[in-house]
Amino acid sequence: MTAAIDQRTSQPARRGTLATPVMASTTVGLVLGITYPLFTLLLEAQGVSGTLTGLSGAMTPLGMVAAAPLVPRVTRSIGSGQLTALALAAISLALAALVLTTSPLVWCLIRLGVGACAVVVYSLSETWIAETAAPGRHGRVFAAYTATLCLGFSAGPLLLMAGQPIVLTTAIAAPALAAGAMWRARATAPEVRATGQVPVSALLRRLSVLLVPVVAVSAFDGVSIQFLPAYGEARGLSPAAASLALFAFLAGQVVLSYPVGWLADRIRPWPALRLTLAACTAGAALLPQMLGGGAVGFVLLAVWGGVSFGGYPLVLALLGDGRTEHDLLLVNTAFSMVWGIGGVVGPPYVGAASDLLGNDGPPVALTVMMAGALAVSFAGRSRFRPAAPAAPAKDRAS
């Protein structure tokens, strides 16, 4: 992957530069971790139907998909640092509008806007990280980034215990503070001059072997957060134990993301990606046993969550392999679109499986989905062509 900074840059300066985009994405993760359960609670309090509640939940990823193609063009006009700061400020303003209305339709529009701003922050932050990370450490850098992102996301549900007024204030204030910090640091953002259109069709042809795992991991992430507590209760867990199961799952993502990245830097991302997909498939098949396994089962849930979600930073590293700073933003933007699609289609897919198979629906659906992604990673490996310039011979050997 191309490093867009001088190799003489000191490690302390490099870490300081990386801290800024990581902070921005982690803040968005915190906001999404708050808003997903918060909106559900608010809608349930109004007696809104489950169909409308589900539609509301799809608005954030839909906003990501809809806004992603505009990111490169707007970035060329405004600049990456400035645009990231403006997107964070817009998230804060959108959530502040919650106190002005109780209309579920308006709330859907708010969530759509939050998703559109979130994809701006994610696309630009991940491009910034890819261009700044030291050569030979991309797996670990993206894994550490993913761990902080998961930490922000998992903190959201825990904050709900403090009460809705406090958690809503946090959701409004956090992106506003991050916007101020980003604006002050905007001069340190890499100059992004992406040209052309977002290469979604090209990626579908050239990198389809990667895009299938991306959709699968994205759907897995959204489905697990939405369905795991309810499935735990259906398996006989108390509400508190079911919530603890979700916390263990998310905590595993925080703790194990960096070890997975460390492994990828040693055995190369392709074999590591296959290992994560295999672990995700096995964990989904064994989910009923893990939920009935007491403390040991909760530890296994944490391992399953951490290793499974390790596919996210691995795909990021592979997508950027051999790309220049001029098209890296385009690729990351297309990636964000595909990630959003996974978030949209995953919950309905598992919901339909639940209607068809009852309580066994979620683990069966997840097992089939991840097994398919694993099969694609083997069947289509020879079709994968990284962008020029080609990676060194030792990289291609993976």
N, C-alpha and C positions, 0 to 999 in steps of 0.2 A: 504494500500500500504506500502511496506517495506521502512523504513527509514534506509539508509546505513551509518549513522553517529551516533556517540555517543549522547545520549539524553542530555548530559551535555553541549554540544556545545552551546555557547552563541548565542542569537539572532542576534547581530551585525555581528558576524563572519559568521553565516548562511546566512544572507542577502548578505554579501560580496561574499560568495561562489556562491550564486545563480546569482549574477550580471554577472558573467563571461559567463555562457552558454546563459543567456538571451541576452547579448550583441551580441554574435555570431549569434544567430538565427535572431535577429532584423536586423543585417547587411545584412543577406541573404534576408530577406523580403524586405529591401530597394532595393537591387540589382534586385530582381525579379519585384518589382513594377516599376523600371526604364526600365528594358529590355523588358517586355511585350509590352508596347506601343512604345518604341523606335524602336525595330526591325520592328514593323508594319509600322511606319512612314518611316523608311529607305527602306523597301521593296516596299512600295507604291511609293516612289520617283523614284524607278527604273522601275516602271510600271509592277511589277511582278503580276502574276495572283492571284486571291483570293484563289484558291486551294493551290498554293504553299505557300502563306502567312499563310493559316490555318495549313498546314503541318509543317511549321516552328514553329508555336505556340505550336504544340504538342510535339516538341523535348524536352523541359524542363521536363515535367512530364514523358516522355518516358525514359529520362536519370535517373530519380529518380527510376523508376520501375526496370530498368536494373541493376543499381548499388547497390540497397538495399541489395540483398542477400550476397554481398561481404563484407558488413560493419563489421559483427561480426568477421569474420576471419582476416581481416586486422587489426582490433582493437586489437586483441590478440597479433599480431606481433609488432605493433607500439606503442600502448597506446592511450587512448581516447583523452587526451589533445593535444598530438603531432599530431594525425591524424586530429583533428578539425582544428588546426592551418594550417596544410598543405593543407587541403581542401579550406580554405579561401584564402590562397595564390594562389592556382590554379585557383580559380574563377577570381581573379584579373588579372592573366596572360592570361587567356582565353579571357577576355574582351579587354585586351590591344591588342590582335591580330586583333581586329576589324579594327584598323587603317591601317592594312597591306593589306587588301583585301576587295573587293566589291562583292565577289562571294556569291550568296544566298546559294549555296550548302555548302560552308565553314561556313557560318553563322549558318546553321542548325547543323553542327558538333560542333560549339562553344556552341550553346544552349544545345545540348545534354550533353556536358562536364559540363556546368554550373549546369544542373539538377543533374548529377551524384554527383558532389561535394556538392550541396545543401542538398541532402538526407543524406550525411555523417554528415553534421553540424546539421541538424534537429534531426536525430536519436540519436546522441551522446549527444546533448544538452538536449533533452527531457528526456533521461535516467539519465543524471546528475541531472536535476531538480527533477525528481521523487525520486532519492535516497537521496537527500539532504533536501527536503522540510520537515518542521516540521509535526509530526503526527497530524491528525485532521484538517489540513489546506490545503490539496491537491487541493480541488476545488478552493479555492481562489488563491493559488499559480499558478496553471495552468491558471486560468482566467487572472491574472495579466500578466503572460507570454504571453498569447494570445493577450492581449490588446497592449503590446509593439510590438509584431510581426505585428499586424494590423497597428500600428502607422508607423512602418518602411515601410510597403507595401504601405499605402496610401500616404506617403510622395513622393514616386517615381513619380506618375503622376504629382503632383504639381511642382516638380523640372523641368519638361519638359518646363515649362513656361520660365525658364532661358536660354533656347537655348540648342541645341544638344551638342556643345563642352563642356559646363559646366556640363551637366548631364552625359555625357560619362566619363568625368574626375572624377566625383563623384562615378560613378559605378566602376571605376578601383581602386580609392584610398581607398574607404571605406573598402572593404574586406582586402586590404593590411594592413591597420592600425589595423583592428580587428585581423588579423593573428598575428601581432606583440604582441598585448595585450594578446592573447590566449597563445602564446608561453611562455611569461613571467609567466603566471599563470598556466602552464601545470601541475606543481607539486600538485596543489590543486584539480585536477580532480579526481573523485572517480576511484578506480582501478576496471576496468570492465574485468571480466574473463568469458564472455559468451561462452558456449560450445554447440556443436551440430549445426544443420542446422536451418535456419530461418523457423519457424513453420507455414508456410502459410496454408498448407493443414489441420493441426491440428486446427488452428484458424477458418478456414472455417467450420469445423465440430462443434467445441465447442462454438465458439463465433459468429456464423453467425448472430444472432440477433443484434449484435453490428456492424458487418462489413457492413451490408446493410445501416444503418444510416451513417457510415463513408463515403461510396461511394456517398451517396446522398448529404451529407453536402459538400464534396469535389467538386462534380459536380456543386452544387448550387453556391459555391464560385467562381469557374472559369467562369461559365456561366454568373453570374450577372455582373462581371467586364467586360466581353467581350460584352455582349448584352445590358446592361442597357442604355448606352448613345444612341445607335442606336435606341432602342425601344422608348426612350423618344422623339427623334426627329420624329419618325414615328407617335407618338401620338400628335405632334404639338408643342413640345417644341423647343426653339431655341437651337443651339449648345451649347451656354454658359449655359443655364438652364439645358440641358441634362447632361453636365459635372458636374454641381452643384448637380444634383440628385445623381450621382455616389459618389461625395465627401460626401454628407450627409449619404449615405448608408455605406461607409467605416468609417466615423466618428462615427457612431453608434456602430460599432464593437469595436472601441477603448474605447468608454465611458462606454458601458454596459457589457463588458466581465467580469469585476470584480464583479458587482452586481449579475450576473448570477452565478458565482462561489460561492459567499457568500450565495446565496439561496441554491445551491446544498449542501453546508456543513451543512445546516439546515434541508432540506427535503430529503436529500440523492440524489445521482446523477441520479438514474433511473427515479423517477418522474420528476426531473428537465429536463432530456433529452426529455421526452415525451412532456413537456410544450414547449420546444424550437422547436421541430418538428411540433407541432400543430401551433405555431405562424408562422413558416416558411410557412406552407401550407396556412394559412389564408392570410398572406401577399401577397403570390404569386397570390392568387385568386383576391385580391383587388388591385393589382398593377396598373391597368388602372385608378382606382379612385384616388389612391395616387398621381400619376403623374399629374392628373388634379385638384388637391386640393390646389394648391398654397402653401403658407408657412406651413399650417397645414399638407399638404401632404408630404412636405419635412421632417417635424418632424417625421411623421409616417414612412417614409422611413428609417430614422435613427434608430428608435426603431426596425423596422423589421430587418434591417441588424445586429444590435447588438444582439438581442435575438436569431435570427436564427443561427448566427455563434457561439453562446454559446455552441452548440452541440460539437464543436471541443474539448475544454478542458474537457468537461464532459466525452466524450468517452475515452480520454487519462487517466482520473482518473479511469474509470471502467476497462480498459484493464490492468492496473497495479495492481488492487486490489488483494492482497494476494500473489503477486509474489516476488521472491527473487531477489537479485542483479545479480544472475548468469543467469537468463533467461529474465530479464527485457529488456535488449538490444535486444534480439531476438524478443520479442513481439513488441517493439517499431519499430524495423526494418520492421517487417511484416506489421505493421500499416502504415508505410511510403509507402510501396509498394501499399497497397490498396488505400491510399490517392492519389497516383499518377495515379492509374487506373481511379479513379473518374475524375481527371483532364483531362484525355485523352478522355473519352467517353462522358463527359457532353456537350461540345460545339457541336460535331456532332449531338447528340440527339436533342438539342434545334434547331440547324440549320435545321435539317430535319423537325421538327415541324413547323418552320417558312415557309419552302417551301410548306408544306401541308396546313397550316391554315392561312398563311399570317401574318399580324401584330399581330394577337392574339396568334400566336404560342408560344412565350417565356413564357407568364404567364400560359398558359394552360399546357405546358410541365412541368414547375416547380411545378405547383399544383399537377399534377398527380404523379410526382416523389416523392415529399415530403409526400403526402398522403400515398403512398405505404410504405415509410420508417416508418411512424407513425404506420401503421397497423402492420408491422413486429415487431415493438418494443413492441406491446401489445401481439401479437400472439405467439411470441417466447420467452417471458420473462422467462417462466418456464424452458426453455432449457438452459438458461445461467448458466454456472458453473464456478465461479471464481477459480483461481488456489489455491492450498494449499500453506500455511496454510489458513484455512477459516477465513473470516472476523468475527469480534465480532458479537454477536447476534443482537445488535441494528442496525448493518449495514445490516445483512441479512434480517432484517424485511422490508427493502425498496423494 
